Amino acid sequence: MRGVRKGAISAGLILLAVAHVAYWYWPRERAGRPARHSPVAGILAADDLALRVWVAYPHQNLAFLASSDSGDNWRQGLAQLAGLPEIELPRFGPFPLPPADGLAVATDEKGERLRVAAQVYPLISWLARAAGKVADNPWLAGGEIDQGGRRLIVAWEGRTWTLRTPGDEWPTGEIDDEREALALVALGVAVEPFPAGRYRLLRSAAHLDLLSDAAEAADLAEPDSGVLMATARQASGLSASAVLGPGQGSLRGVPSAVVFAQEGVDLPALPFERLYRVLGIKRREAKVGSFRLVASDRLALGRGRELVPGLQQAAGEDDLALAYSVDLDVVREVSSSLEKAFKGIPLPAIREVKRWRGAALVLTELGAYDRWTLEVAASGGHVRSRLWHAD
């Protein structure tokens, strides 16, 4: 009887340990909010660095979203998308991202100044500091480090691991928003296509919504298949640009594209226009209703004609200033075709190519999502964006 009791107690303790690990460490989605007076809250509250992001439970949320167990694609992809230096973080044991209540990152527009704070779990923080001291590793123990040729300072504030550029004083401030979110974003400047402002990342059914502070969740139109479409409203009318998926243009090895503008509106730059010039690709033009069209090739021009009715409908929506409607497979396929066609070849349009590659890297970690929508209201303040979960 005593042996049975001991076995039951042992089994119970094992189940409690498994439950503890599952709740605090296994990949799963968890919303939260920054502790009001914490260093991570200070990062979000300070407006001297224009780009600021906070992620709740990064080791769980990002691993839950990801299709791999590495944080490399997040770092590389976001850095290439923003045109900023990649931010490296130390591994905390088996975790590619810090096991923490929250992770905050802030940088300026050029990526020259940097602040990072991770509110690491108490036991992990103690083990990491001890291991760093034993191994003389300043990444974990604290001290000066060199990252990509720039000097940075690592320090601990209680259980919060911090990284900053020399000369930067750690900001103080608080976040008074009690709403929970998967992530918070603060943009002191516009980061195309998002205007400056504060945003919350939330779960909406199976989808992920990024909303500005003033916006409420609302129904969004699901994007069309096989196209990346961006529309913008000017005082005199609508303009738009589209990148087409494979099979919708007559080009080989590079993506096809088409741009649109109503009468009296300047045509936007044709996506990959510099690349087309290098390759000697001649543009095609047409007029459909009130829209002028310029395309990279004949088939792309034909596909552009099919898209005009949707643009005419959007032209009547007076409160829509900017909209993106994206089949994410187009982004993945375009990046893959560019990599194959021009691997190792320096291109005048290399920055644009790198941005596509960055987007594709992020999307490798978001394989469960196949569409993206963005709507920016002309009345100001209301921004709604959705990653659509694949059915």
Beta strands, then each sheet from edge to edge (+ up, - down):
strand 1: 51-56
strand 2: 100-107
strand 3: 114-120
strand 4: 143-147
strand 5: 150-157
strand 6: 160-164
strand 7: 183-187
strand 8: 197-204
strand 9: 207-212
strand 10: 227-234
strand 11: 237-244
strand 12: 256-262
strand 13: 284-288
strand 14: 291-295
strand 15: 320-327
strand 16: 369-377
strand 17: 383-389
sheet 1: 4+ 5- 6+ 3- 2+ 1- 7+ 8- 9+ 17- 16+ 15- 10+ 11- 12+ 14- 13+
end
